[in-house]
Amino acid sequence: MKHRNESSTEVTDMVVGVFGSDSDWELLSWLSRGLLAVSDSYNSNEMIPYPLPDPLPRVFHHLAVRQMWKKKHFPTTLLELWAWAHQPLVKLGLELPPGVDPAKPLLENGLPTAQCEDLAELAGKETSPAAQYSSKLMNEVMDLCQTLNAPHTYVAFRQLLITSPVLTAAELERCLCDNVLRSLAQQVKKAYLMAPHFAARQGYLETCPRCNNLLMPTSTQQWVCVDAFCRHRQTGYQKAAKRFPVEKNVLWLHPGLRRYVAVPGQTEVRLWKRLCQMQIEVELWPDFDAYDLRLVFQDGEVWAVDVKDWGNPVALAREINNQRGMRQFPHWNRAFWVFPDHRRMQRPDYMELFKNNCEYLSATVSAVFEKEFLNLADKKLRQVSRSPHRPVPAT
């Protein structure tokens, strides 16, 4: 899963090119990013800065101009904006482009929705402080591991972030006693913040049974997963996977690392574990994240997998076009863009929109959902077990 380092200009040009200059879609993107930034500051025990950081001042300005021109109400304070964003998008008085669910709000019970996170990505994620922090730290880790020629250390670092978004200070110190992570002690400590005590329920901070992220209280005093996509798939009371007494110095992954490394990485690690169970030779993040998974079958055929967990399939296809498809090294015979199954449930037209806009699909490069990919791997495994092993030429 690559860290998208596209420039803000490139992303904005894409949005403007599709929806027109100074469009309501662009405004929704900046509004969503501003709401996420405020939520991240609050959840990280930080004071919300004043004056408000960009893009919120420009959001207020554009909303005032647009809504006054349309003779519609517009928010003038952060509290009004926060309440305003709890309405279904169709009630905001903004023109909505195709693909956006007009019945869904940007905020729900005080927390950003999955749709809010999707829209924020189109504003250029490198411009948000959380995303800048994530990109800078991951690049620092990669550079150090490459200098040490230690790909196993890079893999161990990413696995820690994905599998342990919440842990105690004592548990973190035990992780650093591991010889593999010792050389990244400084970077590991920089990846975590103190977990907010206001999230505690009866004196305990609790984690999600699905993804191990922190359970957060809503405005209605229900505890739900802080991750919007995970929360969207949950119903009813959430029994905690782990409970940490607040006095144990509980740590929580930095918001940028949660959103751009840990959450999408869950699909990568889940696939890796399943393929290992199938006794397929598989490597995580080969050559320092050239792509996400490299499978080697008994006949010598190599598959490359890049997992993509984007809410907007058109934006994803265009990003792949900008990157000119899958990296060619380490070599592979077949390559796959793999999407988490929940994206199909969220948008039945996801694959159709992606294929209609991606220029880098061919006889050897496919786009599939997670379950379909595992079926293809199982089918290939059964084929090679029934036939003599002949080396497959590299592409």
N, C-alpha and C positions, 0 to 999 in steps of 0.2 A: 504494500500500500504506500504509494509515494506521498511525500509531503508536497502539496501543490504550492509552487513558488511563483505562480503566474503574477504578473504585475497588475496593480489596480486598474491601470489604463486599459490593458487587454481585456479584463473581465468586464469593465464598464462599456468598452466598445462593443463587446459581444451582446450585452444587454440592450444597449441603445440600437445596435444594428437589427435586433429582432423586434423590439417594441417601440422604437422611435425615441428621439432625443427628449431628455427631461421627462420621461414617461412615469406614469403612476407605478409601473413595475419597478423602476429604478428607485423610486421613493420608498416603496414597500421593502426593498432590499436593505436600504440604509436604515429604515426604521427598525427592521428585525435585528440588524447588527447592533444598533444602539440598545435595544431591549436586552439582548444577550450580554452586552458589556456591563450593563447595570446589574443584571442578575448575577454575573460572575463576581463582580466586586462585592456584592452583598453576601453571597455564599462563601466568599473567601475571607470573611471578617475584615474587609477593607471599607473605609469610608467612601461613599460615593462622591467623587471630586466635584468641586464647584469653582469656576463655571463648569458646566457639563462638557465632557470631552466630545470631540467630533466622533460620529456624525450627528449627534443629537441636536446641536444648535441649527444645523442646516435642515434637519427634519422639521423642527418647529417653524423655521422660516418658510420652507416650501409648503408645508401644510397650511399655514396662515394664508399665503398667496392663493393657493388652489381653492381652499374652502371658502374664503371670502368671495372669490370670483364666482363660485358656484352657490353662494349664499347658504352655506352649510356650517354647522358648528365645528369648531376645531379646538383641541386642547392647548392650553397656554402654560401649564406647569407639568413637572414630571409626574406628580400624582394623578393629574387629569389624563396625561398620556397613558399611564399605566392602566387606569380604569378603561379608557377608550379602546385600548388594544385587547381587552377581554371580549369585545363584541365579535360576532362573525364578520369575516372580511366584507361580506356583501353589504354590511351596514356602515362601513367606514366612509362611504361616499367617494371611493376611488375606483377608477376603471381597472378591472381585473383581467389579466391575460388568460388564455387557455391553459389548462393544466393545474390551476390553483383551485383548491376546494373552497367555494365561497361560504360554505357553512362552518368552516373551521376558523377559530380565532388565532391570534399570534401568542396570546397568553391564556392560560387556563388555571384557575385556582392559584394565581400568583406565580406560575412557572411557565417558561417558554415552551411552546408546543413544537412538535416535529416540523410542522409547516414553517414556523418561525426560523428554525435552524436551516431548513432548506433555502428559504428566501435570503437569509443572511449570507450564505455561501456565494450567492451571485453578486454580492457587494464587494467581493475581493477579500478573502479571509486573511491575507497577509497584512491587511491594514488594521486588524484588531490587535490590541495588546496581547491577548491570550494566544492568538495564533503566532504572533511574532516571537513570543517566549518559547512556544513549542518548537518552532522551526529552528531557532537559534540553538536551543539545547540539543535537539536531535542531530543537527549538523556538527556540533561540538563533539558529541559522542561518536559519530561516524568518523570524523577526522582522527580522533584519538585512537580508535580501534584500528583504523587503517594504518596509522603510524606504527602501532604495536603488532600489526599483522595478526589481529585477534578477532576473527569473525565470530567465534563462539561467544566472546564477551559481548559483542553487539547484539547477538541473538538473545543472550541471557538478560540484557538490559531491557529490551523490548518486551520479552516475556514477563518480566517483573511488573512493568507498567500495566500490561494487559490483564494479568491474573490477580494483581494485588493493588487495585486502586485505593483501597482503604486498609491501613495496618497501623499498629502501634509503633512508637519510637523504638521500643525494645526489639520488636520484630524486624524493623529496618536495620538496626545494628547487627542482628544475627545474620541478615542477608549479606551485609558487608564483610562478615567474617569468611564468607565463601571466597575462595581464591579467584574464581572467575570474575566476580564483580569488584574485587578489592581495588583494581586500578581505576574504577569509575566511581569511587566513593563520593567525591565532590559532586559529580553530576547526578548521582542517585539522590543525594540529599536535596539538591536544587529542584528535583522533580516533584517534591511533596510540600504541602502547606499544612498548618494545623486545621483540623476539621472543626467546623463551626459548632459551638455548644448548643445553639438554639435548635439544632436538628435532633437533639437527644429526646428520647421518649422514656420517661420514668428513669432518668439517669443513665441511659444507655444510648450510644450511637449504634445504629443498625444498618446492615447491608442487604442489598437486593438479592433474592434467591436466584435470579436469572443471570445477572451480570456482575455481582459483587460490588456494585457501586453503592454510594450512600443513599439511604432512604431519607427523604426530605419532607418536612411538614408542609401541607398546602394551607391556603387561607381558610379552609374548612376543617383544619386540624386532622387531616388524614395523612398518613405517611406513605409516600410513593417514591419510586425510583427517580433520581434526579435526571437520568437520561431520558429524553423525550421519546425516542423510538422504542425503548424498552417499556416505558410507561404506557405508551399507546397500546401495547399488546397485553397489558395486565388488567385483570378484573378482580374486584373484591379485595378482601383483606390480604395484605402481603406479610407472610411470615418471614422473619429475618433469617438470612443465611448465617450471619454472625452478629454477636452483640458485644460491644466494647464499652466498659465503664468510662465515663467522660474523664475521670481522673487519670487514666492510663496514657495520656498524651497521644491521642489518636491523630494520625496523619491522613491526608487526603490528597490525591493526585491533583496537580495544577490543572485548572480548567481547560487550557489549550491542549495539554497532553491527554486529558480525558476525552475531549471531543474529537481530536484529529489523529490520535495514536491508539488509545485503549479501546474506544468503542468500535471502530472498524476492525481493529486487530482481533476482536473476539471471533469473527468469522474465520480469519486466517488460522488462528490457533485451533479452533474447532475442526476445520478441515484437516489440518496437520495431524491432530490426534486420531481422527477417523481413518485417514489414509495409513497411519502407522498400525492401527488395529487390523487393517486389511493386508498388512505385511508388504506394503509397497515402500520401496526406498524413496524417501522424501526429505527435502532440505528446506528449512525455513529461511526466507530472505537471503537467497544466494548472492554472493559477491556484493555484500553490503547493500541489500535491498534493490538489486537490479530488477527483480520482480518478487512476488511473495512466496511462491512454492515451486520447487523443481522436483518433478517425479521422474525416476528412472526405472523402467520396466526390465524384466529379465531378458527380453530380446534386444535390449539396448536403446529402445525408443525413449525419447525424453520429451516430457510435457512441461511447459511453462505456464504458471497461473498467476494472474494479477487480480486480486479481489478488489472490487470497487463498490463502495457503499455510499452512493450519492442519491439524494432525493429526486434530483432533476435529471432524467436520462438524456435530454437534449444537451444540457450543459456538460454532462459527462462525455458524451460523444465528441463534442467540440474540443474538449480538453485533450482527449486521446488524439484527435486529428492534429492539434497543435504540437503534441509530443511525438508525432509521426509513428504512432503505434507502439507495439511491444519492443522492448530492447532485445537485441539479437544475441547478446552475450550475458551469461553463459548460454551456449548453443542449445537449441531445442528443435524438435521435429514437428510438434504441434503446440499451439498456444491458445490460452483461454482467458477471456475476461469473465470472471465469475461474480455474480451478484447474490447477496443474501436472499433467502427465500421470502423474507418479510417484505421485500420491495415489490414482489409480484402481488402479494396480498394487498399492499398499500395502493398499487397502481396496476390494474390488469393490462394496461397498454404500455407498460414500462419497456418490455423487450422490443415491441414494434417501433416505438419512438427512438430507442437507441439505434436499432439497425438501420432505420431510415436516415439517420444523421451521421453514422460512423463510416469513415472512408477506409478503415483498416481491418475489414473482415474479408476472409478468403477461404480457400479450401483447407488451409492449414491454421487459420486463426478464427476462432469461434467465440460467440457470446452465449453464456448459459447461466441458469440459476444453480444455486448450490446443490440441491437434490439431484438435478439432472447431471451435474458434473460427477457426482459420486457414482451415479449409475453408469456413466461412460467409463469411469476408472475401473469399476467392477467388471464391466463387459470386457475391457481390454485385458484385465488380469486373467479372466477365464480363457481368453483367446490364446494368450502366451503360454498358459499352463497346458494347453492341448496341442501345441505345435512346437517343432524343433526351434531352438533359439538361434536365430540368425541376426547378426549385427545390422542395425538400421543406420544408413548413412546420415550424417549430420547435415542440417540445412545450412 
